[in-house]
Amino acid sequence: MIARRSTVLITGSSDGIGVAVAERLLRDGASRVVLHARSRERGERVLHALAPLGDVSLVTGEFTVLDQVRAMADDVLERYARIDILVNDAGVGSATPRPRTIDGFELTWQVNYLAAYLLTARLRERIGASAPSLIMNVSSVGHELEAIHFDDLALRHRSYPRIEAYCQSKPAMIMCTYDLADALRDCSATVNALHLGTYVDTKTVRQSKNAPLTSLDDGAASVVHLVSGSGVADSTGGYYDMLQHTRSSAASRDREQRRRLHEVKERLRRWL
């Protein structure tokens, strides 16, 4: 059972997994769930649908614009005295070609990784002060299929293989999880990464023409199980394939790869 005082922020919760997780956590006793949507228009429908279940509020920010991510983080810090749980679920798939963002990054890389990193970095102190607290980063088993192209993160010199763009963002989330877990070990804040199911039955998967292999309920259940405390307890720096604790790819655990990713993150200093 989730602690009843818990304030939970779920990114990407205007549809799909994010909505299902928000509903389950409210029913499980979370005192406050903070939804995130790209715009107020997209979030209002979910906000009204979930309001009868408890204290639900909304923050907005377009993850394709890093200034909006920073503004969203500042809004969260101003409105909420504590953040007990952060679920980084927002992301895009590989169904359609993605352009470059106004910040100059390949869109899939920015939305699936850079925006989540930036948001977490700006909320890190508040999350640490709310300990025992936790961060759950949604990744994918797809991280095993692709290395990070540090020499060409924007994939400018490639024919834009869409699944490659998606897959290289996923080991980055796992590497970030490991680094953040190390940094927060002294303050009782845990950080783990999760593959919540293959081709979960969401709008994104259906639009990609892939047949869903995991139900929405099963995907959401794996998130709730792990963030409720019953799944990971005091464990940190782990990678979970749904409910199973397992080892991520060798590349995602490689110290040199993590060092190179850290150099990439340093380029975000202007937004921190």
Beta strands, then each sheet from edge to edge (+ up, - down):
strand 1: 7-10
strand 2: 32-37
strand 3: 55-60
strand 4: 85-88
strand 5: 133-138
strand 6: 189-195
strand 7: 238-241
strand 8: 244-246
sheet 1: 3+ 2+ 1+ 4+ 5+ 6+ 7+ 8-
end
